[in-house]
Amino acid sequence: MPISVEHFAAFVLASVILLVIPGPTIIMVITQALAHGRKVALASVIGVGLGDLLATSLSIAGAGALLAASASLFQVLKLVGAAYLIWIGYKMWRTPVTLPDMADAEVAETPANTAVIFRDSFLITALNPKGILFFVAFVPQFIDPALPYVPQAAAYVLTFTALGIINAAVFTFAAAGARQTIRRPKVMKIAMRSGGSLLMMAGIAAAFTRRAS
């Protein structure tokens, strides 16, 4: 067997605990679902999944070790990711919220550029060097040295990505359900600006965080 069942079960449990704590990506997913509805927000869920897949794959391929060794590279990537996070939060703050007065909640979903939503969620997830470093530190705890490394690492990457997609989708459907219940532009505007503010705060915090020694 290419992977230890006990180690894999522990990895899944630890990943679920980590993922259910909302971070900047989940804040964005929730905000998009509230603003545009379930169908459009699914683009952000896919973006989160592919962003996780890229970040975790890079860490396994050795990018994590490179970032850990290079303070300057880490600083550059950290500032790029933080700036993008602040920009997305600012755009959310400025986005007007209009809800047509229709009985059908699905019809009432406001139009949005799904490609832009996908791009933003993908980049916010992928441009996170601290996430790559975390995965590098996280995965080895569940690697069985008696078994081949590559199959175990691949299984953990794919599992973490799948769990991330499921987690984002759960938040999306919950937020979309709240949107269909609330359906008031003033409340939606508050939700959009709150989400945008949290993203900008997360970006500012990320910009000033120090690289772990």
CORTA-V488525 format. One line per field, one symbol per residue. ss: DSSP state (H for helix, E for strand, - for the rest). phi: phi as a letter, one per 20 degrees, with the letter a starting at -180 (. if undefined). burial: b if it has 16 or more other C-alpha atoms within 10 Angstrom, else e. Layout:
ss=???
phi=???
burial=???
This chain:
ss=----HHHHHHHHHHHHHHH----HHHHHHHHHHHHH-HHHHHHHHHHHHHHHHHHHHHHHH-HHHHHHH-HHHHHHHHHHHHHHHHHHHHHHHH-------------------HHHHHHHHHHHHH--HHHHHHHHHHHHHH------HHHHHHHHHHHHHHHHHHHHHHHHHHHHHHHHHH--HHHHHHHHHHHHHHHHHHHHHHHH-----
phi=.fbfffffffffffffffffefdgffgfgffffffdnffffffffffffffffffffffffoffffffedfffgfffffffffffffffffffeffdcdfecfffffffffbefffffgfffffffecfffffffffefgfdeefedgfgffffffffffffffffffffffffffffffeflcgffffffffffffffffffffffdfeffe
burial=eebeeeebeebeeebeeebeeeebbbbbbbbbbbbbbbebbbbbbbbbbbbbbbbbbbbbeebbbebbeeeeebbebbbbbbbbbbbbbbebbeeebbeeeeeebeebbeeeebeebbbbbbbbbbbbbbbbbebbeebeebbbeeeeeeebbeebbbbbbbbbbebbbebbbebbbebbeebeeeebbebbbbbbbbbbbbbbebbeeeeee
